[in-house]
Amino acid sequence: MEAYQDRRFPVDGMSCARCEERIRRKLGGLDGVRKVAADARAGEVRVVFDGQRLDLAQIHAAIAALGYRVGP
């Protein structure tokens, strides 16, 4: 049974549509991610994911690997 979670969190360092696209592609490639929305203007990322296949630490690490900072 899939246990989808819908989470939003602040991400520092996004400044344009290209930044949003980089995050969408990176997170969208993770196993268990169903939907990604990145908003540079708001400095926020929303991810819908299967919590049994992926956790927030993995999502945060993927964003950090791109050079962005994930807030609390």
trRosetta pair geometry for C-beta under 8 A, 3 or more apart (Angstrom, degrees):
i j d omega theta_ij theta_ji phi_ij phi_ji
2 50 5.0 -76 -153 -121 95 110
2 52 6.9 -137 -136 27 45 121
3 50 6.4 94 57 -161 57 65
3 51 4.6 -65 101 51 104 103
3 52 5.2 101 30 -28 107 100
4 34 6.2 -13 -127 3 124 148
4 48 5.8 15 -176 178 114 91
4 49 6.7 163 -144 86 69 21
4 50 5.8 -44 -88 -90 63 54
4 51 7.1 145 -131 -6 13 87
5 48 7.2 -177 87 -148 42 50
5 49 5.9 -19 55 63 86 73
5 50 7.9 123 12 -131 79 9
5 51 4.6 73 -17 -54 118 115
6 46 7.1 3 -176 -175 81 99
6 47 7.7 180 -147 91 42 43
6 48 4.9 -9 -102 -102 76 85
7 46 7.1 175 92 -149 42 56
7 47 5.6 -11 61 59 88 86
7 48 8.0 161 20 -85 61 38
7 49 7.7 -33 20 25 105 102
7 56 6.6 -60 102 -100 176 110
7 59 7.9 134 72 77 134 165
8 44 5.8 7 -174 -177 102 115
8 45 7.1 170 -148 87 57 42
8 46 4.6 -21 -96 -98 84 81
8 47 8.0 162 -84 18 39 63
9 44 7.1 162 84 -149 25 73
9 45 6.1 -18 61 59 74 87
9 56 8.0 99 -29 -154 151 117
9 60 7.9 -41 94 -89 158 96
9 70 6.1 28 126 -167 129 96
9 71 6.3 -174 169 66 88 76
9 72 7.6 -139 -152 110 105 23
10 43 5.4 16 -153 129 86 100
10 44 5.8 -50 -103 -96 50 68
10 70 7.4 132 87 -166 59 48
10 71 3.5 -3 75 39 109 132
10 72 7.6 16 38 47 109 50
11 14 5.6 56 106 -15 107 117
11 23 7.1 79 141 -111 171 154
11 38 7.3 -40 47 -142 147 99
11 43 6.1 -161 63 179 57 65
11 44 6.7 133 18 -120 85 15
11 45 4.9 47 -16 -14 132 111
11 63 6.0 -105 -124 -176 126 142
11 68 5.1 20 179 155 105 131
11 69 6.9 150 -162 78 55 47
11 70 5.7 -25 -105 -103 75 59
11 71 7.0 -134 -71 4 27 86
12 43 6.4 15 -92 -159 48 118
12 68 6.5 163 76 -173 50 78
12 69 4.2 -13 56 63 105 105
12 70 7.9 -145 19 -64 77 14
12 71 6.4 94 -24 -47 97 100
13 19 7.3 -172 122 -147 73 139
13 67 6.5 -151 161 123 154 79
13 68 4.2 -163 66 -125 127 71
13 69 5.7 115 -16 14 118 80
14 19 4.0 160 -142 132 73 139
14 20 6.4 76 -162 -64 127 65
14 23 7.0 -34 -95 -22 124 139
14 38 6.5 -158 -127 170 156 113
14 39 7.9 108 112 97 150 31
14 40 4.0 -136 139 -116 105 80
14 43 6.3 165 51 -119 106 56
14 68 6.2 22 -48 -122 78 134
15 19 5.7 108 36 -17 54 148
15 40 5.8 79 -177 -170 2 128
16 19 5.2 112 55 4 63 99
16 20 7.4 -117 109 -1 42 89
16 40 5.8 179 -2 -151 9 177
17 20 5.4 -50 -151 35 40 116
17 21 6.3 41 151 -21 68 104
17 40 7.1 -109 -65 4 34 137
18 21 5.7 -53 -148 37 32 112
18 22 6.5 38 152 -23 64 102
19 22 5.8 -51 -150 31 31 113
19 23 6.6 25 155 -13 64 106
19 38 7.3 -135 119 142 77 137
19 40 5.4 97 72 -93 122 123
19 68 7.4 109 -166 -78 110 128
20 23 6.0 -62 -155 39 30 107
20 24 6.2 29 152 -19 67 109
20 38 4.0 175 -143 94 75 112
20 39 6.9 43 -110 -83 122 19
20 40 5.3 -97 -52 -33 101 99
21 24 5.6 -52 -142 37 33 112
21 25 6.2 31 159 -18 67 106
21 38 7.8 -131 -34 56 23 132
22 25 6.1 -58 -149 37 26 108
22 26 6.2 23 156 -17 63 111
22 66 5.6 139 142 -156 120 139
23 26 5.8 -56 -142 38 30 110
23 27 6.0 14 166 -5 67 112
23 36 7.0 -159 129 166 84 131
23 38 4.3 107 78 -79 131 155
23 45 6.0 -112 160 -109 145 129
23 63 6.2 24 -129 -118 102 90
23 66 6.6 -151 -85 57 68 169
23 68 7.0 -8 -83 8 116 156
24 27 6.5 -64 -141 46 22 99
24 28 5.6 24 162 -23 62 120
24 36 4.8 162 -130 102 66 123
24 37 7.6 22 -98 -106 104 22
24 38 5.6 -122 -50 5 85 115
25 28 5.7 -58 -135 40 22 113
25 29 6.5 23 161 -22 59 109
26 29 6.2 -68 -163 31 24 109
26 30 7.6 30 145 -31 59 98
26 62 5.3 162 149 163 112 108
26 63 7.2 143 99 -86 140 48
26 65 7.5 177 -160 74 142 108
26 66 5.8 -105 -43 -57 165 129
27 30 5.7 -41 -162 10 45 116
27 33 5.4 159 156 -129 79 162
27 36 4.5 131 90 -101 125 147
27 45 7.6 144 -32 -178 160 132
27 47 6.0 -107 178 -110 144 120
27 59 6.4 38 -125 -143 108 89
27 62 6.0 131 -86 109 67 141
27 63 7.3 11 -64 -66 108 86
28 33 5.8 -137 -119 104 30 135
28 36 5.3 -109 -62 14 83 133
29 33 7.7 27 49 41 24 134
30 33 4.7 79 70 -16 93 120
30 49 7.6 -13 98 -124 120 130
30 54 5.9 85 147 -115 120 147
30 58 6.9 138 -153 136 141 114
30 59 7.1 -147 48 -96 174 70
30 62 6.2 -82 -63 -68 131 163
31 53 5.7 -105 126 158 92 125
31 54 6.6 169 88 -59 66 112
32 49 5.1 55 132 -171 92 94
32 50 4.0 -114 -156 50 91 97
32 51 7.9 150 177 -36 130 16
32 52 7.6 -162 -129 68 128 58
32 53 3.3 -174 -86 90 127 117
32 54 3.6 -180 79 -8 145 115
33 36 6.2 9 174 -48 127 104
33 47 6.3 -64 -135 -163 102 104
33 48 7.5 104 -166 79 61 54
33 49 4.8 -35 -105 -102 55 99
33 50 7.9 -109 -56 13 22 77
33 54 6.7 -12 -53 34 71 169
33 59 7.8 124 -87 -102 114 106
34 48 4.5 -59 68 105 106 99
34 49 6.1 -176 9 -93 82 36
34 50 7.0 102 -35 -34 104 80
35 46 7.7 -17 116 116 98 94
35 47 7.2 164 87 -154 60 39
35 48 4.1 27 45 37 98 114
36 45 7.1 -21 -165 -170 88 97
36 46 7.2 154 -157 85 40 60
36 47 5.5 -1 -107 -107 74 75
36 48 7.8 -134 -61 26 42 69
37 45 7.1 161 86 -158 53 51
37 46 4.4 2 56 53 100 104
37 47 8.0 -156 29 -67 63 41
38 44 7.7 179 -151 97 47 48
38 45 4.9 -11 -107 -109 76 84
38 46 7.9 -157 -71 26 37 64
39 42 4.1 19 114 36 123 108
39 43 7.4 -40 97 14 80 20
39 44 5.1 2 56 60 105 84
39 45 7.5 -173 23 -80 68 40
39 46 7.9 36 -4 -4 104 96
40 43 7.0 25 -170 -76 34 47
45 63 7.0 -143 6 -102 168 142
47 59 5.8 -171 65 -146 174 147
49 53 7.6 -125 169 68 93 93
49 54 5.0 -72 167 74 131 126
49 59 6.9 -147 -13 -71 163 131
50 53 4.4 35 95 25 114 108
50 54 6.2 90 70 23 70 93
51 54 7.0 -83 -115 68 26 62
51 55 6.8 58 -152 -99 68 62
54 58 5.4 -114 -161 70 82 138
54 59 6.7 82 158 -49 115 93
55 58 5.4 101 58 7 66 100
55 59 7.4 -128 107 -2 38 91
56 59 5.4 -56 -148 39 40 113
56 60 6.0 40 155 -20 72 105
57 60 5.7 -53 -144 38 30 111
57 61 6.2 33 154 -22 63 107
58 61 5.6 -52 -145 35 30 113
58 62 6.5 33 154 -22 62 103
59 62 5.8 -53 -152 31 31 112
59 63 6.7 27 152 -15 64 105
60 63 5.8 -57 -152 37 33 110
60 64 6.2 33 152 -19 67 109
60 70 4.4 -117 -140 46 93 167
61 64 5.6 -54 -143 40 32 113
61 65 6.3 41 154 -29 64 103
62 65 5.7 -48 -150 26 30 117
62 66 7.3 28 150 -17 58 101
63 66 5.9 -58 -164 31 37 110
63 68 5.1 -65 166 70 90 111
63 70 5.3 95 85 -60 137 111
64 67 7.6 84 -177 -51 37 10
64 68 6.7 -107 -95 68 34 60
64 69 7.1 49 -108 -107 81 39
64 70 6.3 -73 -57 -3 91 104
